[in-house]
Amino acid sequence: MHANQQSPAAASKQDVDSHRVRTLLILSTLMAFASISTDLYLPALPAMADALHSDPGTLQLTISGYLVGFSLGQLLWGPVSDRHGRRLPVAIGLVLFIVGSAGCAMSGDARTLIGWRALQAVGACASVVISRAMVRDLYSGVRAAQMMSTLMTVMAVAPLIGPSVGGLILHVASWRAIFWVLVAIGIATLVGLYCLPETLSEERRLRAPLGHSLAGYAFLLRNRCVLGYSASVGFFYGGIFAYVAGTPFAYITYYRVSPQHYGVLFAAGIVGIMITNQVNARLVARFGSDRLMHFGAIVAGITGALLAFDAASGWGGLIGLVLPLFLFVSTNGLINANAIAGALGACPERAGAVSALIGAIQYGMGIAGSALIGFFADGTPRPMAHVIALMGIGCWLSTRFLVPHEHIKRSSVDTVA
């Protein structure tokens, strides 16, 4: 055999590795649609307000409208994917995303833009909710949690670089070019989807009418494990969105941090998420996903309470906010992937619906968390800190009392075995 020739086994292994990388890239892109749809155009909001002759408050509704569409749309896509397979609903969602993005690019006023953003969100959420179900189709148990952590690490790059990329586009073109870039991303992903095989075989699909599948959410909410995991990640995301909504004011307005330094502080939290996702992927086989999630929830509750104390007393000044916020946000890597994997594993035959339910609760609580910041605003960081503390403690209580304790013990035993 010549030196440059590979053995059949080596060639087969190379093909498998190549397929895994391709699958990882496609699933990561699908999961990142939630971030790229918003983070990319954030730097353009002032320019958009000027161009559309609208006030900044109205333009902020493009974010709220997107979150509402993203939250509710998931409840439809999950059961559809359980009944019709994964690829077709993702493809339809991508087409809606492309159309919505093009509509945003051509909008002539703020109200029209808000409407197109809602359509864009309904399309984007199909990619996110169904990609999580595809992970459950391909992997189970510890491997599912590891894969979810890896995907979320890759996915975290989007909010890390999104605003910077959006700023660069704005530097060389108008704000409309940002949405045309999203159109191009949607088309490229749609093409890449055809390299990903269908992950839900015909015999595993649900045959009940779609109406029955939608009504199945009541059944899922009666499942204690599904409810516990969903509530845990929901409360945590309520705190995450309170962080996103509250830190610009707390850092820039209250503590006079420059916008550039605010970007550094925000990026530090994303880096923390990436690190804990990698730590989770390495430790989950040893300690079990439920135990790591429980530990993350305890840290989220403690750091939330510490944040509330620091904000109320003024102790530590800016650092008194930055450090507990960094720790709170970083627990995402221990809570999110493990909670999603646990919920999907509790009811694998309805993976699409479970993924949709978790996503709807995530973004529903996110809307609530950001809204509470505005409702209780008093010119200080205290409302943000108190909301995050409430959400962090709620996350811990949900993990402690709704996820059955024997489930945590079994997870640990299974990993040892």
C-alpha positions as CSV (number, residue, x, y, z in Angstrom):
1,M,0.0,0.0,0.0
2,H,1.3,3.4,-0.9
3,A,2.1,5.9,1.9
4,N,-0.5,8.3,0.6
5,Q,-3.2,5.8,0.5
6,Q,-5.6,5.4,3.5
7,S,-6.9,2.1,4.9
8,P,-10.7,1.6,4.6
9,A,-11.0,2.0,8.4
10,A,-9.1,5.3,8.4
11,A,-11.1,6.6,5.5
12,S,-14.4,5.6,7.2
13,K,-13.3,7.3,10.4
14,Q,-12.4,10.5,8.5
15,D,-15.9,10.4,6.8
16,V,-17.6,10.1,10.2
17,D,-15.5,12.9,11.7
18,S,-16.3,15.1,8.7
19,H,-20.0,14.3,9.0
20,R,-19.9,15.2,12.8
21,V,-18.3,18.5,12.1
22,R,-20.8,19.3,9.3
23,T,-23.7,18.4,11.6
24,L,-22.2,20.5,14.5
25,L,-21.9,23.5,12.2
26,I,-25.4,23.3,10.8
27,L,-27.0,22.7,14.2
28,S,-25.0,25.5,15.7
29,T,-26.1,27.9,12.9
30,L,-29.7,26.9,13.4
31,M,-29.5,27.5,17.2
32,A,-27.8,30.8,16.7
33,F,-30.7,32.3,14.7
34,A,-32.2,33.7,18.0
35,S,-29.0,35.8,18.6
36,I,-28.1,36.9,15.1
37,S,-31.6,38.1,14.3
38,T,-31.3,40.8,17.1
39,D,-27.6,41.3,18.0
40,L,-26.6,42.2,14.5
41,Y,-28.9,45.2,14.2
42,L,-28.7,46.6,17.7
43,P,-26.0,49.2,16.7
44,A,-28.2,50.4,13.9
45,L,-31.2,51.3,16.1
46,P,-30.4,55.1,16.4
47,A,-29.8,55.3,12.6
48,M,-33.1,53.4,12.0
49,A,-35.0,55.8,14.2
50,D,-33.6,58.8,12.2
51,A,-34.3,57.1,8.8
52,L,-37.8,56.0,9.7
53,H,-38.6,59.3,11.5
54,S,-39.5,57.4,14.6
55,D,-38.7,57.8,18.3
56,P,-36.3,55.3,20.0
57,G,-39.1,53.9,22.2
58,T,-41.1,52.8,19.1
59,L,-38.0,51.2,17.6
60,Q,-37.5,49.2,20.9
61,L,-40.8,47.5,20.1
62,T,-39.0,45.8,17.2
63,I,-37.2,43.8,20.0
64,S,-40.4,43.2,22.0
65,G,-42.4,42.2,19.0
66,Y,-39.6,39.8,18.0
67,L,-39.6,38.2,21.4
68,V,-43.4,37.7,21.4
69,G,-43.3,36.1,18.0
70,F,-40.3,33.9,18.9
71,S,-42.0,32.7,22.1
72,L,-45.4,31.9,20.7
73,G,-44.1,30.5,17.4
74,Q,-42.2,27.7,19.1
75,L,-45.5,26.2,20.4
76,L,-46.5,25.6,16.8
77,W,-43.2,24.3,15.3
78,G,-42.6,21.7,18.0
79,P,-45.7,19.5,17.4
80,V,-45.4,20.1,13.7
81,S,-41.9,18.6,13.7
82,D,-43.0,15.6,15.8
83,R,-45.6,14.9,13.2
84,H,-43.9,15.7,9.9
85,G,-40.2,15.3,10.7
86,R,-37.5,17.9,11.3
87,R,-36.2,19.1,8.0
88,L,-39.4,20.3,6.3
89,P,-40.5,22.5,9.2
90,V,-37.0,24.0,9.5
91,A,-37.0,24.7,5.7
92,I,-40.4,26.4,5.9
93,G,-39.2,28.4,8.9
94,L,-36.1,29.5,7.1
95,V,-38.2,30.7,4.1
96,L,-40.3,32.7,6.5
97,F,-37.1,34.1,8.1
98,I,-35.8,35.1,4.7
99,V,-39.1,36.8,3.7
100,G,-39.3,38.6,7.0
101,S,-35.7,39.8,6.8
102,A,-36.3,41.1,3.3
103,G,-39.4,42.8,4.5
104,C,-37.5,44.5,7.3
105,A,-34.9,45.7,4.8
106,M,-37.6,47.3,2.6
107,S,-39.7,48.8,5.5
108,G,-40.6,52.4,5.1
109,D,-41.9,53.0,8.6
110,A,-41.5,51.6,12.1
111,R,-44.9,49.9,12.3
112,T,-44.2,47.9,9.1
113,L,-40.8,47.0,10.5
114,I,-42.3,45.7,13.7
115,G,-44.7,43.5,11.7
116,W,-41.9,42.0,9.5
117,R,-39.8,41.5,12.7
118,A,-42.6,39.3,14.1
119,L,-42.7,37.2,10.9
120,Q,-38.9,37.0,11.0
121,A,-39.2,35.7,14.6
122,V,-41.7,33.0,13.8
123,G,-39.4,31.7,11.1
124,A,-36.2,32.0,13.2
125,C,-37.7,30.1,16.2
126,A,-38.3,27.0,14.0
127,S,-34.6,26.6,13.5
128,V,-33.9,27.0,17.3
129,V,-36.7,24.7,18.7
130,I,-36.3,22.0,16.1
131,S,-32.5,21.9,16.3
132,R,-32.7,21.1,20.0
133,A,-35.1,18.2,19.1
134,M,-32.6,17.0,16.5
135,V,-30.0,16.8,19.1
136,R,-32.3,14.5,21.1
137,D,-33.0,12.4,18.0
138,L,-29.2,11.9,17.5
139,Y,-28.0,11.6,21.1
140,S,-29.3,10.7,24.5
141,G,-28.3,10.9,28.2
142,V,-24.9,12.3,29.0
143,R,-24.0,12.5,25.3
144,A,-27.0,14.8,24.6
145,A,-26.0,17.1,27.4
146,Q,-22.4,17.2,26.1
147,M,-23.5,17.9,22.6
148,M,-25.9,20.7,23.8
149,S,-23.0,22.3,25.7
150,T,-20.8,22.2,22.7
151,L,-23.5,23.7,20.5
152,M,-24.2,26.5,23.0
153,T,-20.5,27.3,23.2
154,V,-20.3,27.7,19.4
155,M,-23.7,29.5,19.5
156,A,-22.3,32.0,22.1
157,V,-20.0,33.4,19.5
158,A,-23.0,35.1,17.8
159,P,-23.9,37.6,20.6
160,L,-20.1,38.0,21.2
161,I,-19.4,39.3,17.7
162,G,-22.9,40.2,16.5
163,P,-22.9,43.9,17.5
164,S,-19.4,44.5,16.2
165,V,-20.2,42.9,12.9
166,G,-23.4,45.0,12.7
167,G,-21.4,48.1,13.5
168,L,-18.9,47.3,10.6
169,I,-21.8,46.8,8.2
170,L,-23.2,50.1,9.3
171,H,-19.9,51.8,8.8
172,V,-19.8,50.8,5.0
173,A,-23.5,50.7,4.2
174,S,-27.0,51.7,5.5
175,W,-29.0,49.9,8.2
176,R,-30.9,48.1,5.5
177,A,-27.8,46.2,4.5
178,I,-27.8,44.4,7.9
179,F,-31.2,42.8,7.1
180,W,-30.0,41.9,3.6
181,V,-27.1,40.1,5.3
182,L,-29.6,38.2,7.3
183,V,-31.4,37.3,4.1
184,A,-28.1,35.9,2.8
185,I,-27.5,34.0,6.0
186,G,-31.0,32.5,5.8
187,I,-30.4,31.4,2.2
188,A,-27.0,29.9,3.0
189,T,-28.5,27.9,5.9
190,L,-31.3,26.7,3.8
191,V,-28.8,25.3,1.3
192,G,-26.7,23.8,4.1
193,L,-29.8,22.1,5.5
194,Y,-29.8,19.7,2.6
195,C,-26.5,18.3,3.9
196,L,-28.2,17.3,7.1
197,P,-30.2,14.1,7.0
198,E,-33.7,13.7,8.5
199,T,-33.2,12.7,12.2
200,L,-36.8,11.6,12.9
201,S,-37.7,8.4,11.1
202,E,-41.2,7.7,9.8
203,E,-42.0,5.1,12.5
204,R,-41.1,7.5,15.4
205,R,-43.4,10.3,14.2
206,L,-46.6,11.0,16.0
207,R,-49.7,10.2,14.0
208,A,-52.3,12.1,16.1
209,P,-53.9,15.2,14.5
210,L,-52.0,18.4,15.0
211,G,-54.8,19.7,17.3
212,H,-54.2,16.8,19.6
213,S,-50.5,17.4,19.6
214,L,-51.0,21.1,20.5
215,A,-53.3,20.0,23.4
216,G,-50.5,17.7,24.5
217,Y,-48.8,20.7,26.2
218,A,-51.2,20.2,29.1
219,F,-50.0,16.6,29.4
220,L,-46.3,17.8,29.3
221,L,-47.0,20.3,32.1
222,R,-48.3,17.5,34.3
223,N,-45.0,15.7,33.9
224,R,-43.1,16.7,37.0
225,C,-39.7,16.3,35.4
226,V,-40.6,18.3,32.3
227,L,-42.2,21.0,34.5
228,G,-39.2,21.1,36.8
229,Y,-36.6,21.5,34.1
230,S,-38.7,24.0,32.2
231,A,-39.4,26.1,35.2
232,S,-35.7,26.1,36.2
233,V,-34.5,27.3,32.8
234,G,-37.5,29.7,32.6
235,F,-36.7,31.5,35.8
236,F,-33.0,31.6,34.9
237,Y,-33.8,33.2,31.5
238,G,-36.0,35.7,33.3
239,G,-32.9,36.8,35.1
240,I,-30.8,36.8,31.9
241,F,-33.2,39.1,30.1
242,A,-33.4,41.4,33.2
243,Y,-29.6,41.5,32.9
244,V,-29.8,42.4,29.2
245,A,-32.4,45.1,29.8
246,G,-30.9,46.5,33.0
247,T,-27.2,46.6,32.6
248,P,-27.0,49.3,29.9
249,F,-28.7,51.8,32.3
250,A,-26.9,50.4,35.4
251,Y,-23.4,50.6,33.9
252,I,-23.6,53.5,31.4
253,T,-26.1,55.9,33.0
254,Y,-25.7,55.2,36.7
255,Y,-22.0,54.3,37.0
256,R,-20.9,56.4,33.9
257,V,-19.2,53.5,32.1
258,S,-18.4,54.3,28.5
259,P,-20.3,52.4,25.8
260,Q,-17.1,50.8,24.7
261,H,-16.3,49.6,28.2
262,Y,-19.9,48.4,28.5
263,G,-19.3,46.2,25.5
264,V,-16.2,44.7,27.2
265,L,-18.2,43.9,30.3
266,F,-21.0,42.4,28.3
267,A,-18.6,40.3,26.3
268,A,-17.0,39.0,29.5
269,G,-20.3,37.5,30.5
270,I,-20.5,35.7,27.1
271,V,-17.0,34.4,27.6
272,G,-18.1,33.1,31.1
273,I,-20.9,31.2,29.4
274,M,-18.6,29.7,26.9
275,I,-16.2,28.5,29.6
276,T,-18.9,26.9,31.8
277,N,-20.4,25.2,28.8
278,Q,-17.0,23.6,28.1
279,V,-16.6,22.7,31.8
280,N,-20.0,21.2,31.7
281,A,-19.2,19.1,28.6
282,R,-16.1,17.7,30.4
283,L,-17.7,17.0,33.8
284,V,-21.2,15.8,32.9
285,A,-20.1,12.2,32.3
286,R,-18.5,12.2,35.8
287,F,-21.1,14.0,37.9
288,G,-24.3,13.7,35.9
289,S,-26.2,16.5,34.2
290,D,-28.8,16.9,37.0
291,R,-26.2,17.4,39.7
292,L,-24.4,20.0,37.6
293,M,-27.6,21.8,36.9
294,H,-28.5,21.7,40.6
295,F,-25.1,23.2,41.5
296,G,-25.5,25.9,38.8
297,A,-29.0,26.8,40.2
298,I,-27.6,27.1,43.7
299,V,-24.9,29.5,42.5
300,A,-27.5,31.5,40.5
301,G,-29.6,31.9,43.7
302,I,-26.7,32.9,45.9
303,T,-25.2,35.3,43.4
304,G,-28.6,36.8,42.7
305,A,-29.1,37.4,46.5
306,L,-25.6,38.9,46.7
307,L,-26.3,41.2,43.8
308,A,-29.5,42.5,45.5
309,F,-27.6,43.1,48.7
310,D,-24.8,45.0,46.9
311,A,-27.3,47.1,44.9
312,A,-29.4,48.0,47.9
313,S,-26.4,48.9,50.1
314,G,-24.1,50.3,47.5
315,W,-21.4,47.9,48.7
316,G,-18.6,47.5,46.2
317,G,-19.9,50.1,43.8
318,L,-19.5,49.1,40.2
319,I,-17.5,46.0,41.1
320,G,-20.2,45.0,43.5
321,L,-22.5,44.6,40.5
322,V,-20.1,43.3,37.9
323,L,-18.8,40.3,39.8
324,P,-22.1,38.7,40.9
325,L,-23.6,39.5,37.5
326,F,-20.7,37.7,35.8
327,L,-21.1,34.7,38.1
328,F,-24.9,34.6,37.6
329,V,-24.6,34.8,33.8
330,S,-21.9,32.2,33.7
331,T,-24.1,29.6,35.3
332,N,-25.9,29.5,32.0
333,G,-23.4,26.8,31.0
334,L,-24.4,24.5,33.8
335,I,-28.2,25.2,33.8
336,N,-29.4,25.6,30.3
337,A,-27.9,22.6,28.4
338,N,-28.5,20.2,31.3
339,A,-32.1,21.4,31.8
340,I,-32.9,21.1,28.1
341,A,-31.3,17.6,27.9
342,G,-33.1,16.5,31.0
343,A,-36.5,17.6,29.8
344,L,-36.0,16.1,26.4
345,G,-34.9,12.8,28.0
346,A,-38.0,12.8,30.2
347,C,-40.3,12.6,27.2
348,P,-38.3,11.7,24.1
349,E,-41.3,10.6,22.0
350,R,-42.4,14.3,22.1
351,A,-39.0,15.9,21.8
352,G,-40.3,18.6,19.4
353,A,-43.1,19.6,21.7
354,V,-40.9,19.5,24.8
355,S,-38.3,21.7,23.1
356,A,-41.0,24.1,22.0
357,L,-42.5,24.3,25.5
358,I,-39.1,25.0,27.1
359,G,-38.4,27.7,24.5
360,A,-41.8,29.4,25.0
361,I,-41.2,29.4,28.7
362,Q,-37.7,30.7,28.3
363,Y,-38.7,33.7,26.2
364,G,-42.0,34.2,28.0
365,M,-40.1,34.6,31.3
366,G,-37.5,36.7,29.4
367,I,-40.3,39.1,28.4
368,A,-41.5,39.2,32.0
369,G,-38.0,39.8,33.4
370,S,-37.3,42.7,31.0
371,A,-40.8,44.2,31.6
372,L,-40.3,44.1,35.4
373,I,-37.2,46.2,35.0
374,G,-39.1,49.0,33.2
375,F,-42.1,48.7,35.6
376,F,-40.0,49.1,38.8
377,A,-37.4,51.6,37.3
378,D,-36.4,54.1,40.0
379,G,-33.1,55.5,38.6
380,T,-30.9,53.0,40.4
381,P,-29.6,49.4,39.7
382,R,-31.9,48.1,42.5
383,P,-34.8,47.0,40.3
384,M,-32.5,45.0,38.0
385,A,-30.8,43.4,41.0
386,H,-34.0,42.5,42.8
387,V,-35.6,40.9,39.7
388,I,-32.4,38.9,39.0
389,A,-32.3,37.8,42.6
390,L,-36.0,36.7,42.4
391,M,-35.4,34.8,39.2
392,G,-32.2,33.1,40.6
393,I,-34.0,31.9,43.7
394,G,-36.9,30.8,41.6
395,C,-34.5,28.7,39.4
396,W,-33.0,27.1,42.5
397,L,-36.4,26.3,44.1
398,S,-37.7,24.8,40.8
399,T,-34.6,22.6,40.6
400,R,-34.8,21.7,44.3
401,F,-38.5,20.9,44.6
402,L,-39.8,20.1,41.1
403,V,-37.1,17.9,39.6
404,P,-37.5,14.7,41.6
405,H,-34.5,14.2,43.9
406,E,-34.3,10.5,43.0
407,H,-33.8,11.6,39.4
408,I,-30.7,13.5,40.4
409,K,-29.4,10.4,42.3
410,R,-30.1,8.1,39.3
411,S,-28.3,10.5,37.0
412,S,-25.2,10.3,39.1
413,V,-25.4,6.5,39.4
414,D,-25.9,6.1,35.6
415,T,-22.8,8.0,34.8
416,V,-20.7,5.9,37.2
417,A,-22.1,2.7,35.8
